[in-house]
């Protein structure tokens, strides 16, 4: 009997030890999609491919990546969707500060701020991406859809951008840029190249924006002197959405119905585009002074120079200008449409009008010099002085890394 009791005690002790061991090493709970993705971005190594499976993935806070040589890849921009409609933390959807970065085949929706921001990065590929604010054109939408800034060697290819309260595709303070084969719709600015150099913008569709394509150079930014941008083979039509930029934003100055606007930028070539039914005008070329915004920046050049516009097809437009000077002009013209190409008439000191703007073969496009420097006192419609040509700008060729 005594031995039997001892055996029972030993068995009970052993059972207790086994149970205790199980309690010391509980099974880890499965990570949520958001936790797993955050972990992959934090632990990423050069050469990693982070896969975003098909489905709508709800995220509550910003994502970030600062490791070079990483690819983020989804199953398609209408299949793999990162939704930030319930975002509680962070200013962006995804912010990247890393070289040799690729993102492709996914969508980023309803971010509080910018959808995809890429900062101080070299060799960037953004392709087959969609950024969208699904509630429509609202000033509460994030500012930028795809937003590389202070970066180099940038390819943006076959993307769709919808609903940005500033610019759908915005490339700022950067160099060596290609934006192609993309669609920008229902943004304040469809595509904007700002304070940047050496850009090709081609084979894109810009429609239903406030302004279709903007080429700007602004003061008080670390990088200035925007120049050398070619804009060609684009379809720019019906960009007549009322301006919904938050108050104070510079794009709030863009008249609804602007096909293309060049502000204070140099060496721009615009050719082989199709502009159709943009209610204010097809092409607007202005100095920074047209904004009537003061600036205190001794390094800033507020004048556009060496603008070469030729061989574009322009149809319709100019019938309902969203600009007081242009409305007054239209009234003085007996209600006729605003001309296809509008220049504010501000001449760089020491230069002639043809050094500011050259109109090559214009396919019969109409023209007006607004005489803005004299208070719009005497607009003129004779483009003869601008009948000239400039050397074509060079093709942008990105580094072999792309």
N, C-alpha and C positions, 0 to 999 in steps of 0.2 A: 504493500500500500504506500509505504513511504516513497519508494522509487517512482511509483505512478504519479504521485503528487508533484514530485520534482520535475518529471517529464512535462506535465501540464504547465507548470510555471515557466519552464524553458521555452515551450512553444508559444505561450502568450507574450513573453518578452521579445522573441524573434519577430512575431507578427507586429508588435508595437514598433520595433525598430524599422521594419519595412514601410509601415504607414508613415512614420516620421520622415524617412528618406524621401518619400513621395511629396511630402509637404515642403521640404527644403528646396525642391527643384520643380516649381510649378511650370506648366507649359505656357510659353510666351503667347500673348494674344496676337492675332494676325493684324498687321499694320493696315490702316486705311489707305486708299489710293493716294490721298494727299500726303500722308506721312511717308509712304513709300517713295513718292516722287521727290519730296523734299530731301529724303535720305540719299537717293541716287544723285541728286544735284550736288549735295554737300560732299559726298564721297567719290565723286567722279574723278577719273584719271584720263590723261590724254589718250585719245583713240577710242574712248567709250562711245557707244551708241545707246541712247536712252529711248526706249520704245514707249510710245503712248498708244495703248490699245484703243480699239473702236469703242465708242460710247460717249455719253455726256458725263463729264467728271466735274463735280461741284468742288470749288476751292474757296477757302475763306481768307487766305492771306497771300501776299506776293511770293513769287518764286524768284530765285536768283542763282546765277552761275558765274563763277570767276575762275574756272579751270579751262585752259586753252585746249584746242583739238578735240572738242566734244561735238557730237551730232545729236540733236533731238528730232525724232522721227515719229510721225503718226501714221495712221492707216488711210488718210485722206482728209482734206479740209472740211468735208461735210460728214465725216465719220468720227474722227477723233477730236472732241470738242472740250476745251478747258473753259468752264463757265465760272465767271467771277460775280455772278449776279447777287450773291450773298457775301461779298467780300467785306471783311471787318478790319483787316490790317494791311498796311502797305499802300504805296502810291501807284505802283504799276502791277500789271499782270506778271510779266517776266522781265527782269532786268539782267542784262549780260554785260560783263566786263571781262572779255577774254578774246584772244586771237584764234584764228582758224576755226571759226564757229559756223556750224550749219544747222538750220532749222527748216523742216519741210513737212508738208502733208498733214497739217492740223489747223484747228481754228482756236482763236482766243476771243471770248465774248464777254461783253458787259463789265469791263474793268472800271474801277473807280477813277483811275488816271489813265496813263498811257498803256496800250495793250502790250507792245513789245518794244522795249528800249534797249539799245545797244550803244554802249559808251566806251570811248577810248579803246577801240578794238581794230585789229587789222585782219584782212582776209575773211570777209563775212559773206555768207550765202543765205538768203532768205527766199525760199521758193515754194510755190503751191501752198501758201499760207492764206488764211482768211482772218481778218480782224473785223469785229462788228459790234455795234451797240444796237440791240434788237428792238429797242423801244422807239426808234425813229430819230429824226434830226432834233436833238435837244441840247440846250446849252449846258445841261448837267452831265452830258457825256464826257468821257475822257478826251484829252486834247489830241493825242496822236495815236494812229493805228500802228504803223511800222515806223520806228524812230531811231535810226542810227545818227549819232552825233559825235563829233571829234574823232572820226574813224577814217580808215583808208582801205581801198580795194573792197568795194561793196557791190555785190550783185543782188538786185531785187528782181525776181523773175516769176511771172505767172501768179501774182497774188491778187486778192480781192480785199478791198478796204471800204467799209461802210460806216457812216455815222459819226466820224470824229468831229469834235467841236472846234478843232483847229485844222489839222491836215491829216488826210488818210495815209499817204506816204510822205514822210518828211525826212529829208537828208540835210543835216545842218553842220556847218563848220568842218566839212570833210572833203576828201579828195579822191579822185579815181573812182567814179561811180557809174553804174549802169542800172537804169530802171526800165524794164521792158515787159511786154506781153501781159500787162496787168490791167485791172479794172478798178477805178475809183468812183464811188457813187454815194451821194447824199452826205458828203463831208462839206465843211466850209471850204477848204482847199482840197481839191482832189489829190494833186501831186505838187509838192513844194520842194524846190532846191534852194537852200538859203545859206549865204556866206560860205559857199563851197566852190571848188574849182574842178574842172575837167570831169564833166558829166555828160552822158548820153541818155536821153529820155526818148524812147521810141517804141512803136507798136503797142501803145496803150490806148485804153478807152477811158475818157473822163466825161461823165455825164451826170446830170442832176445834182451837181455840186453848186455852191455859190460861185466859186471860180474854178475852172477846170485845171489849169496848170499855172503855177506861180514860180517865178525866178526872182528871188529877193536878195538884197544885201542891206543889212541893218547896222546901226551904230551900237556902240557900247557892248560889243561881244568880243570874246578873246581872240577870235579869228575873223578877219575881214578881208575885203578884196575879192568878192565873188566874181568869177569870170570863167570863160571857156566852157559854155554849156551848149550842146546841140539838142534841139527839140524837133523830131521829125517822124513822119509816118504815124502820127497819132490821130485818133478820132475824138474830136472835142465838140460835143453837141449838147444843147439844151441844158446848160449849166445855169439854171434859173431858180434854184432853191434859195429862199430868203436867208440872209446871213444870221446864223444862230450862235456865233462866237460869244463867249462871255464878255461882258463889258470890259474895255481896256485893252483887249488883245489886238495886236497889229492887224491880224487878218479880219478883224471887225471892220476895217477900212475898205475891204474888197467889195465893190458893188455886186449885188446879185445879177447874174446874167453876163459875167465876164468869162470869155473863153480862155484867154491867156493874159497874164499880167507880168510885165517885167519892171521891177522897181530897183533903180540905182545899181544895176549889175552891168558888167562890161563883157564885150566879146561873146555875144550870144547869136547863134544862127538858128533860124526857125524856117523849116522848109518841108515840103511834101506832106503837110498836115491837112486834114479836112475839118474845117470849122463850120458848124451848122446851127442856126437858130439859138444863138446866145443873145439874150434880150438886151444887154447893155452894149456890148461890142465884141468882136472876135478877138482883137489883139490890142492891148493897152500898154503903152510905154511911158513911164513917168519917173520923175526924180523923187527923192524922199521928201522934198518940200511940199509936194502935193498933199501929204498927210497932215500938214500944219502942226506936226508934233515937234516941240523943241528938242535939240540934242546938243550935248556938250562933249564932243569927241574930236579932238584935233586930227586924228588919224583917219577919220571917216570921209569917204568920197560919196556925196549924195547924188551924183549924176550918173545916168546911164550913158555908155559910150560904145561905139562900134557894134551896134545892133544891126544884124543883117537878116532881112525877111524876104523870102523869095519862094516862088513856085508852090504856094499853098492854094487849096481850093476852099473858097468861102461862099456859103449860101445862107441867105436869110440873116436874121439877127438885127440888133440895134433898134428894135421897134418899141421897147419899153425900158428905157435906161433907168437904173437905180442910182442916180448921181445927179445932184442939183445942177452943176455946170452943164452936164450933158442934157438934162431936161430943158434947160434954158436954150441950149443950142438947138435942140429938136424943135422947140417952139419957134425960134427964129428962122428955122428951115421950113416952116409951114407944116410941121408934123411928119416930115420925112424921116426915114430910119437914120440912126447915127452911122457914120461911115465905118467900114470894116476895120480899119487900122486907125487908132487914136493915139496921138503923141501930145504930151502936155506942152511941148514947145520950149522947154527949159534947156538952154544950151550951156555946155561946159565953158567956163571962162577961157577965152583964147582959142576956142575951136569953132568950126563952122557946123551948120546943121547937118550936112552930109557926113561929117565925122561922127555924129551921134547916131544917125539912123540912115541906113541904106535900104532902099526897096528895089530889089532886082526885078526879075520877071514876076509881076504881081498878079497875073491872070485877071486883070481888070479890077482888082480890089480898090475900093474907094478909101480916101485918106482925109484926115483933118489934123491940123496943128492948132491946138486949143489956145495958144498964146497965154498960158497960165501965168507966166512971169509978169504980164501986164494986166493981171486981173481979168483974164478971159475977154479982153476988150475987142480984139479983132482976130477971131479964128480965120484960118485960111485953108483952102481945100486943094491947093495946087501942090502936087507931089514931085514936080519936075526937079527941084533941087535935091531930092532924095533918089533920083534915078542913077544909081551907081551900084557897084558890086564890091565885095570884099573877098579876100582869100577864104576858101572854105576851111573850117576848123578841122583839126585832126580827129580821127577815129579814136575812141577810148578803148584801150586794150588793157585788161586787168592782168595782174600777175599770174604766173603759172600755177600759183597755189589755188586759184579758182578754176 
